[in-house]
């Protein structure tokens, strides 16, 4: 006996006990240790061409036993002529697989036998072996590329003439059946979850139809899928074959088995054999349809009348046809995708044009009649932009939950088709919505397309959950591929129609375009807001005998305009009023709200309203007419002759009181809630501003920032106004410079009111 190898144990083969489905995904399908017996496999060393491994059925072709073959020169096994043909071929061509087959005359027990030799190399134990697979030659001779092309020429013309994907599928099924002679030929298309659907079928008239049936992704485990991507064609000439083991099974030097990934005779999984047997299939062949190197579809051929040997030349022609079909299918699919993408891009370009128009609000432009709902088909659209929420189509009421969810997503573009599974909390807030395509934009702006549940009936080729059913039924049930391939109906719920990849790409491009639009609109808004704000600030402060009044306003870093304002005016009764206020937010909206509140407060105090009454009225106005706005404000009314003052504040930082001897301190004032949410009972504090004293009013942007806590900021401001020498005036520009935070997102306002130490005639200290 020859050395059979000393590997770790016997390799499984298709003839062994039927496999459990749970182990199918881990099956060593690349190293099955055996081949199908309609051919013979030899693995020989180079350059001496000595046989190191052989399939156990070698005597069927050569009349020599395994013991005679292993260790013998190839010429002694196949004959001098065959060995010489192989030797010349491997010396001449580098890519052996691209030059298969080599026609050889094998010295058999009854004379010469013409065979097709299919060659490739494998790596094992740090060296390479030449694998020679021999199939008895049948079909048109000699095999050549012209023969292959002539076999599929008419089919190629029909493929090129097909106008739609559906026509391509049908032509492919019909032509492959005509070429190979199988009883049934099906074209499978795989979805994004790798489930297969029969999209075309050519069959014998007496067979039942499989067209339209679906098959679960588990029918083709991941490792089998990877093998389909490597080997584009695979034949099982007889499903009931008895495998021919490789001898020796393991490489004696390395202890490794032969990798049969590229072997055309490779034995197949026993689970797959059982699967085909359950369907009544006696022979099968598959042709891979690839897109960018990945399995996109499959042409599956079944024969029921008995074993069906397909000659290598016909298989090569079928593979050639499959390659051409792959190219046509991919090109047609890409054409269809491109058409949809261009349509979406065109619609989005029109929308971006509207969005760039300053006369249109951004949200209205995006969600209008010819807006984004026309670009990406959906049931509803939500746009939150520039502080405005606009919807189109059918949208659930809980927009706030949707917006919060979009803002929390890590990616700028988010895609969902099973909201109830992936995001059950959001699904609970959006009844019937199953699909979301969402875009997150700067400043908490969002766009979201919504699709409702698409209830579908899927007809499977047998129950796809059969394994789980068998588990539940106990040990007496065989865990095997589906026993029944009758049509099995499943109602699929909780999913939306998938978002087309071209639409998702178009949405990504839209986001890039909108970023530019938003920057441009922000510049417009900042310029407009700045103009509004400057127009509302006093052009000059009143000049009051015995008093000095200074004010400064500084926009936030980056020129962002906020809602700060200050005001000073004389009242009809001789008193004067100073105000500092701050509307929450930035931009044109904040500036507009500031203008309304500033003018309203002016009107109230000019008609004679006291501070408490004016603040109550201002709060009521904001609640009724500006429900989305909130502001803080501090108001001081001063009698210039006596220095008597009244101070009221709604949500605003308390003023500083400056004494004549140079001390600065916070005014002990109780502050009411902000305008828009006030209590309706703002307290008013009375105080006397002595000669040489004063008040400091400011906004929180001066004392509260990223790098400075509010209490620390107020302490810093107090120190700037705490003067050892009261005769030296404070430079408020220096105060603003010292107290400013360059990273602050808020604007800053400072107003300094001082009473002269030298009183004018008639004034009372």
HELIX and SHEET records of a PDB file:
HELIX    1   1 UNK A   21  UNK A   26  5                                   6    
HELIX    2   2 UNK A   58  UNK A   62  1                                   5    
HELIX    3   3 UNK A   66  UNK A   69  1                                   4    
HELIX    4   4 UNK A   74  UNK A   78  1                                   5    
HELIX    5   5 UNK A   80  UNK A   92  1                                  13    
HELIX    6   6 UNK A   97  UNK A   99  5                                   3    
HELIX    7   7 UNK A  145  UNK A  161  1                                  17    
HELIX    8   8 UNK A  165  UNK A  180  1                                  16    
HELIX    9   9 UNK A  217  UNK A  219  5                                   3    
HELIX   10  10 UNK A  222  UNK A  230  1                                   9    
HELIX   11  11 UNK A  270  UNK A  278  1                                   9    
HELIX   12  12 UNK A  312  UNK A  355  1                                  44    
HELIX   13  13 UNK A  362  UNK A  367  1                                   6    
HELIX   14  14 UNK A  372  UNK A  375  1                                   4    
HELIX   15  15 UNK A  399  UNK A  408  1                                  10    
HELIX   16  16 UNK A  419  UNK A  422  1                                   4    
HELIX   17  17 UNK A  424  UNK A  429  1                                   6    
HELIX   18  18 UNK A  466  UNK A  473  1                                   8    
HELIX   19  19 UNK A  501  UNK A  536  1                                  36    
HELIX   20  20 UNK A  557  UNK A  559  5                                   3    
HELIX   21  21 UNK A  587  UNK A  606  1                                  20    
HELIX   22  22 UNK A  611  UNK A  625  1                                  15    
HELIX   23  23 UNK A  700  UNK A  702  5                                   3    
HELIX   24  24 UNK A  710  UNK A  721  1                                  12    
HELIX   25  25 UNK A  732  UNK A  739  1                                   8    
SHEET    1   A 7 UNK A  34  UNK A  35  0                                        
SHEET    2   A 7 UNK A 244  UNK A 247 -1                                        
SHEET    3   A 7 UNK A  51  UNK A  55 -1                                        
SHEET    4   A 7 UNK A  40  UNK A  45 -1                                        
SHEET    5   A 7 UNK A 127  UNK A 136 -1                                        
SHEET    6   A 7 UNK A 111  UNK A 124 -1                                        
SHEET    7   A 7 UNK A 102  UNK A 108 -1                                        
SHEET    1   B 6 UNK A 214  UNK A 215  0                                        
SHEET    2   B 6 UNK A 196  UNK A 203 -1                                        
SHEET    3   B 6 UNK A 184  UNK A 190 -1                                        
SHEET    4   B 6 UNK A 294  UNK A 303 -1                                        
SHEET    5   B 6 UNK A 283  UNK A 291 -1                                        
SHEET    6   B 6 UNK A 233  UNK A 236 -1                                        
SHEET    1   C 5 UNK A 388  UNK A 393  0                                        
SHEET    2   C 5 UNK A 380  UNK A 385 -1                                        
SHEET    3   C 5 UNK A 445  UNK A 452 -1                                        
SHEET    4   C 5 UNK A 433  UNK A 441 -1                                        
SHEET    5   C 5 UNK A 413  UNK A 416 -1                                        
SHEET    1   D 2 UNK A 456  UNK A 461  0                                        
SHEET    2   D 2 UNK A 487  UNK A 492 -1                                        
SHEET    1   E 5 UNK A 547  UNK A 554  0                                        
SHEET    2   E 5 UNK A 748  UNK A 755 -1                                        
SHEET    3   E 5 UNK A 694  UNK A 698 -1                                        
SHEET    4   E 5 UNK A 656  UNK A 658 -1                                        
SHEET    5   E 5 UNK A 664  UNK A 666 -1                                        
SHEET    1   F 5 UNK A 562  UNK A 570  0                                        
SHEET    2   F 5 UNK A 576  UNK A 586 -1                                        
SHEET    3   F 5 UNK A 631  UNK A 638 -1                                        
SHEET    4   F 5 UNK A 644  UNK A 650 -1                                        
SHEET    5   F 5 UNK A 684  UNK A 688 -1                                        
END                                                                             
